[in-house]
């Protein structure tokens, strides 16, 4: 089955037909086309041509701290009227 639009032609194939003619559809995809796979007339997958990805490059950190995490100033400790450990223990008891 082929659906054509103004600028593109997209081929659709049922799963059984794809299994029977996999090599044919892979050749079609290698030529730069897209194939939509249907399961009972519902699209479930799309075969698209594989694109070589560029190698991931890691660059040096920039900014005021230059990638040195130890140089980042930490906020002042919060002045709380409650003990955080007690609150945590109470929450854990409530979950049981």
C-alpha positions in Angstrom: 0.0 0.0 0.0 1.4 3.4 -0.9 0.1 6.8 0.3 1.2 9.8 -1.7 1.0 13.4 -0.7 2.1 16.6 -2.5 5.8 16.2 -1.8 6.3 12.8 -0.2 5.5 9.2 -0.9 5.1 7.0 2.2 4.8 3.3 1.9 2.7 1.4 4.4 3.0 -2.3 5.0 1.1 -4.9 7.1 3.3 -6.9 9.5 2.7 -10.2 7.7 3.7 -8.7 4.3 6.8 -7.1 6.0 7.8 -10.5 7.3 7.4 -12.1 3.9 9.3 -9.5 2.0 11.7 -8.0 4.6 14.7 -7.8 2.2 12.6 -5.9 -0.3 11.5 -3.3 2.2 15.0 -2.9 3.6 16.3 -2.2 0.1 13.5 0.4 -0.3 14.6 2.0 3.0 18.3 2.0 2.0 17.3 4.1 -1.0 16.2 6.8 1.4 12.4 6.1 1.7 10.3 5.6 4.8 8.0 2.6 5.5 5.3 2.6 8.1 4.5 -0.7 9.6 0.8 -1.4 10.3 -0.8 -3.8 12.7 -4.5 -4.2 11.7 -4.4 -0.9 9.9 -2.9 0.9 13.0 0.6 2.3 12.6 3.0 0.7 15.1 6.5 1.4 13.8 8.4 3.3 11.1 11.4 2.1 9.2 13.6 5.0 8.3 17.1 5.2 6.7 20.0 5.0 9.1 22.0 8.2 9.5 25.6 8.1 10.6 25.9 10.1 13.8 28.8 12.4 14.5 31.1 11.5 17.3 30.1 13.1 20.6 32.7 15.7 21.5 33.3 16.7 25.1 34.2 20.4 25.5 35.9 22.1 28.4 33.5 23.6 30.9 32.9 27.3 30.7 31.4 29.8 33.1 32.4 31.6 36.2 33.5 28.4 38.0 35.3 26.7 35.1 33.9 23.3 35.8 35.3 23.1 39.4 32.3 22.0 41.4 34.2 22.5 44.7 34.3 26.3 43.9 30.5 26.7 43.7 29.3 28.5 46.8 26.8 26.6 48.8 23.7 28.2 50.4 23.7 28.8 54.1 22.2 26.0 56.2 18.4 26.5 56.9 17.5 27.6 60.4 14.7 25.2 61.2 12.7 24.8 64.4 12.2 21.1 63.8 14.6 18.2 63.7 14.8 16.9 60.1 15.6 13.3 61.3 12.5 13.2 63.5 10.3 14.4 60.5 11.9 11.8 58.3 11.3 9.0 60.8 7.7 10.1 61.3 7.1 10.0 57.5 8.5 6.5 57.3 6.3 5.3 60.1 3.2 6.7 58.3 4.1 4.8 55.2 4.0 1.4 57.0 
